[in-house]
């Protein structure tokens, strides 16, 4: 199926909605879901085709003329993956917004379709002015979709956003026309080939376009309007802004850097790291969940911008690193915003309601781990490669700032996790919203799927295929079993792993293996005394033992670090664990 | 009289439509002019191919049509954004009963 349908289906669907009667809400909703499912399917089929190598990057020519005399769109593997992400987020958000869309009618549905279509356009287009048009379409549809919120502050936030976008679009237009004047082309790839473009006037013109697109990213500190949107818009729309708009805009920056080259890469990294550290610092002080997620989005987008600026030293690993951080953030943030729609009040401590539902708690833990970049999620593999590349090039200041920002981020996310498992349960999670839960759990599945995929893509071992980790994860679906049965299984697992491994151990490893694995089994014997299901205990304890078991045999820095992380996370969960973890529902 | 008209002016300057809508439409028009001006070439004619300008000699005789096409698109987009901002102003007026910007303290950056 030609990728042009990614654009055409969205437009066609929106026009079809315009022809329907106002009362035909169900028909309109069916068209909306149908179009988003169709575009997601096209994108998914291209991801598979391009990844398997059975087709190469597609160029879509418009107006029957070759670029630079007509606009062209491109769909390579990176584009296809991002378009899939956007359309899937759109589809799940449309499901999540079912009640709201039925209430608002077909016009709101049409705006949602245009929004998804415009984001796909930002990713696929290779023409600078066409990029501007898709940006403006995104702005207009964003302005419309902010109004889906019942929060009165959303009106003010939307107006502010439109004013800011007007300023941004003026900068961009002036920049575009002078870049065109200097290069004689609007095609991004032709401009990248023009030598001497970025001297004198050309440099200023490029600066305007670049700064306009970076402002669209809503980086710190130029982001007051964006934070208001994250906080007051409908959570399903905030999910779209954070996951889809942010991702599309980052890809646009990456395209612009083809023109800018080396010096502008450093500018991107500098802006990115300021945004990452600054927004994380501000996030520390937040008590409102959606505003915290807003600051965290600004920070994460800054992190990806930093990575984009390191493209030259990352070489072949660029897609693995940038894609890993980008997709992990998008999935986690969409999931957390969708989850926030199930929480009644807006204080971080209200999230303790998740304890009434172990699956929800699991979803929350998954998203937080995805955001921090804990193993076995993509961020872990990506940050590993990034840190090594930066250390190898001696970019220590940037590396230091990156680690500092990541530490703050882990700090506030773990504090939030602490609220969830320690505070009293005041509210309960509304049970009726099946579609909302579907959206949340789709993000959980996507997160674990990406973890597996990144493990396969990384040059190191796939942590999700390491038997000790798999054994620890096995306890998650077995949580409903009685505690004593799980205890027996845990003891059997520890002894079996020792039995299987000890022929390979050298004498020193044998001593530690015996102490940790056999000793661990002995300690667990005492747990037969404790009644109840002990929810949360066994996955945490076995994760700790998995880390220890892998630590014994770790031979390179990566396996040592992965084992260490797994040990730390498991022990952290154990220290916070108490029988109150999951309240009786 | 003078004092009254003075306070009128303050009100007008505080009004949403004055502050944002006029600002943005003036700025947009300015940008559109810049776009057209960049494409203008001295001594050439409009990029319309008819009996006055033959296709063969068009490249030497007409001005660059691309900026004009861009302006056309930019105008359409500008109208869309302005309409949306007006819709927002209307909704804000309906919820607050005023468009006096000094009453919208949460709009401060």
Interface residues (C-beta under 8 A of the other chain):
Chain A: X129 X133 X136 X139 X140 X143 X144 X147 X152 X153 X155 X156 X158 X159 X160 X162 X163 X165 X166 X169 X170 X173 X174 X176 X177 X178 X180 X181 X186 X224 X225
Chain B: X20 X24 X27 X28 X31 X34 X35 X38 X66 X67 X70 X73 X74 X77 X80 X81 X84 X85 X88 X89 X91 X92 X95 X104 X106 X107 X109
